[in-house]
Amino acid sequence: MKASRIAAAGAVAASAVVVLSSPAFAHVSVSPEGTAPKGGYATVNFKVPNERDDASTTKVEVTLPTDHPLASVQPEAVAGWKVEVTRSKLDKPVDLHGEKIDEAVSKVTWTATGKGIESGFFQQFPVSLGQLPEDSDELVFKALQTYSDKEVVRWIEVPEKGQEEPESPAPVLALSAATEDHHGASGAGADSGADQASASGSDTGDAEAASAKTSAAEPADSTDTTARVLGVVGIVVGAAGVAYGVLAGRRRTSA
């Protein structure tokens, strides 16, 4: 009985390992740090796992959507990788921030300067994106993953709602509802900075005022001290004079 239970448990564990290690859980994906609000800006991470046991990933190419061009695309430097940003002319100029633009970033390419992503590991590639579209719920990024043995895996199939996930799905970024401040926390940060500056200025003003009061008080304190010293000296001198007069009178009487 115990043996059968152990065998059943082993079968379940084995099937779980197979499911978890299937390609559906190991494709190139994209996710935001926090949220990606419509009409705003976001930092996203392209997560690239290595699916091969005998090769490493040496190159990653991410193509940006042309139906919703992004004017600002800034990749973060990643140790061990060289990054290249490609800009292209748009078929139709778009209006961003009240300005017409006729070109945008069309692709970002990371090339390993060392071993790349080895078997059993993954690498994240952060990119700042904006301004995100207001008329779409998602952005699709097609990606190419090149291995050290020259194999290229094309993550370019667009997932369809209500359908099974394709074998090589493209990374899809879900966009959240627009916020009042499209720049997210930047405005709050600026307000906080302004408050700190104001507080700092207030503290500085208080310190200067206190310093001025101290400086103004110093001459008065000095004058009071001098007057007190002179008063004491006068009293001592006067007492000495009286004592001398009394002593001199006694001498004259004795004579």
C-alpha positions in Angstrom: 0.0 0.0 0.0 2.8 2.4 1.0 4.7 1.5 -2.2 1.7 2.3 -4.4 1.3 5.7 -2.6 5.0 6.5 -3.1 4.7 5.5 -6.8 1.7 7.7 -7.3 3.4 10.6 -5.5 6.4 10.2 -7.7 4.3 10.2 -10.9 2.6 13.4 -9.8 6.0 15.0 -9.0 7.4 13.9 -12.3 4.4 15.3 -14.3 4.8 18.6 -12.4 8.4 18.8 -13.4 7.5 18.2 -17.0 4.8 20.9 -17.0 7.0 23.4 -15.3 9.9 22.8 -17.7 7.7 23.0 -20.8 8.5 25.8 -23.3 5.2 27.6 -22.4 6.9 28.7 -19.2 10.2 29.7 -20.7 9.5 32.1 -23.5 10.7 35.7 -23.7 8.3 37.9 -21.8 7.8 41.6 -20.8 6.5 43.0 -17.6 6.4 46.5 -16.1 8.0 47.7 -12.9 4.8 48.6 -11.1 2.3 49.6 -13.8 2.3 50.8 -17.4 -0.5 53.4 -17.5 -2.0 54.5 -20.8 -0.7 57.8 -21.9 2.1 57.6 -19.4 5.7 56.3 -19.0 6.9 53.0 -17.6 10.1 51.0 -17.1 9.6 47.4 -18.3 11.8 44.3 -18.1 12.3 41.9 -21.0 12.9 38.6 -19.4 15.0 36.1 -21.5 15.5 32.6 -20.2 17.9 30.0 -21.8 16.0 27.0 -23.0 19.1 25.1 -24.3 21.3 22.7 -22.4 24.3 22.9 -24.8 24.3 26.6 -25.8 24.1 30.0 -24.4 22.0 33.0 -25.5 24.3 35.6 -27.1 22.0 38.0 -28.7 18.5 39.4 -28.1 16.6 41.6 -30.5 13.3 43.3 -29.6 11.2 45.0 -32.3 8.9 47.8 -31.1 5.3 48.2 -32.4 4.9 50.4 -35.5 1.2 50.9 -35.0 1.9 52.7 -31.7 5.3 54.2 -32.1 7.1 55.3 -28.9 9.1 58.5 -29.0 11.1 57.8 -25.9 12.9 54.5 -25.5 15.9 54.3 -23.1 17.5 51.0 -22.3 19.4 50.5 -19.1 23.0 49.5 -19.2 23.4 45.7 -18.5 26.8 44.3 -17.4 28.2 41.9 -20.0 26.0 43.2 -22.9 26.3 45.8 -25.6 23.1 47.6 -26.5 22.1 49.2 -29.8 19.1 51.4 -30.4 17.7 51.6 -34.0 15.5 54.4 -35.2 13.4 54.3 -38.3 11.2 56.6 -40.4 7.5 56.3 -39.7 5.1 55.6 -42.6 2.8 58.2 -41.1 3.9 61.0 -38.8 2.3 61.0 -35.3 1.5 63.8 -32.9 3.2 63.5 -29.5 3.1 66.3 -26.9 1.8 68.6 -29.6 4.8 67.9 -31.8 4.8 66.0 -35.1 7.5 63.2 -35.2 8.3 61.3 -38.3 10.7 58.7 -36.8 10.8 56.5 -33.7 12.8 53.7 -32.1 12.0 50.5 -34.1 14.4 48.0 -32.4 16.6 47.4 -29.5 19.4 44.9 -29.7 21.5 43.4 -26.9 24.7 41.5 -27.8 26.7 39.6 -25.2 30.3 40.7 -24.7 31.0 37.5 -22.7 29.4 34.1 -22.4 25.8 35.5 -22.5 22.9 33.7 -20.8 24.1 30.2 -19.9 22.0 27.1 -19.5 19.8 27.2 -16.4 19.8 31.0 -16.2 17.8 34.0 -17.4 18.6 37.7 -17.9 16.4 40.8 -17.6 16.8 43.8 -19.9 15.2 47.0 -18.4 13.9 49.7 -20.8 12.1 53.0 -20.1 9.2 53.5 -22.5 6.9 56.4 -23.3 4.6 58.0 -24.1 2.4 54.9 -24.0 -0.7 54.9 -26.3 -4.0 55.9 -24.8 -6.1 54.0 -27.4 -4.8 50.5 -26.8 -4.9 47.9 -24.0 -1.6 46.3 -24.8 1.6 46.5 -26.8 3.1 43.6 -28.7 6.9 43.3 -28.9 8.4 40.7 -31.3 11.7 39.2 -30.2 14.5 37.1 -31.7 16.8 35.1 -29.5 20.1 33.9 -30.9 22.1 31.1 -29.3 25.9 30.5 -29.4 25.4 27.6 -31.9 23.8 30.2 -34.3 20.2 28.9 -33.7 17.6 31.7 -33.8 14.3 31.4 -31.9 11.6 33.7 -33.2 9.2 34.9 -30.5 6.8 36.6 -32.9 3.4 34.9 -32.8 0.7 37.2 -31.5 -1.5 35.6 -28.9 -5.2 35.8 -29.6 -7.8 36.2 -26.9 -9.8 33.1 -26.3 -7.2 31.0 -28.1 -4.5 28.7 -26.8 -1.1 30.3 -26.4 1.0 29.8 -29.6 4.2 27.8 -29.5 6.4 30.9 -29.9 4.4 33.8 -28.4 5.6 37.4 -28.7 6.1 39.4 -25.5 2.9 41.4 -24.7 2.8 44.3 -22.4 -0.6 44.9 -20.7 -1.5 48.6 -20.2 -3.3 49.8 -17.1 -5.9 52.6 -16.9 -4.6 56.2 -17.4 -3.6 58.2 -14.3 -4.3 61.9 -13.7 -0.5 62.5 -13.8 0.8 60.7 -16.8 4.3 60.9 -15.4 3.3 58.8 -12.5 5.4 59.4 -9.3 7.6 62.0 -11.0 5.1 64.8 -10.2 4.9 63.6 -6.6 8.6 63.4 -6.4 8.9 67.0 -7.7 6.4 68.2 -5.2 8.2 66.4 -2.4 11.5 67.9 -3.6 9.9 71.4 -3.6 8.5 70.8 -0.1 12.0 69.7 1.1 13.5 72.8 -0.6 10.9 75.0 1.0 11.5 73.4 4.4 15.2 73.7 3.9 14.8 77.4 3.0 12.7 77.9 6.1 15.2 76.2 8.3 18.0 78.3 6.8 16.0 81.5 7.3 15.3 80.5 11.0 19.0 79.8 11.5 20.0 83.1 9.9 17.4 84.9 12.1 18.7 83.2 15.2 22.3 84.1 14.2 21.3 87.7 13.7 19.7 87.8 17.1 22.8 86.4 18.7 25.0 88.8 16.9 22.8 91.7 17.9 22.8 90.6 21.5 26.5 90.3 21.8 27.3 94.1 22.1 24.7 94.5 24.8 26.1 91.6 26.8 29.6 93.0 26.4 28.5 96.4 27.6 26.7 95.0 30.6 29.8 93.1 31.6 32.1 96.1 31.3 29.7 98.2 33.4 29.6 95.6 36.1 33.4 95.4 36.2 33.8 99.1 36.4 31.2 99.3 39.2 33.0 96.7 41.2 36.3 98.4 40.7 34.7 101.7 41.8 33.4 100.2 44.9 36.7 98.7 45.8 38.5 101.9 45.1 36.0 103.8 47.2 36.3 101.4 50.1 40.1 101.7 50.0 39.8 105.5 50.0 37.5 105.4 53.1 39.8 103.0 54.9 42.8 105.2 54.1 41.0 108.3 55.4 40.1 106.6 58.7 43.6 105.3 59.2 45.1 108.8 58.4 42.7 110.4 61.0 43.8 108.0 63.7 47.5 108.8 63.1 46.9 112.5 63.4 45.0 112.0 66.7 47.8 109.9 68.0 50.4 112.6 67.1 
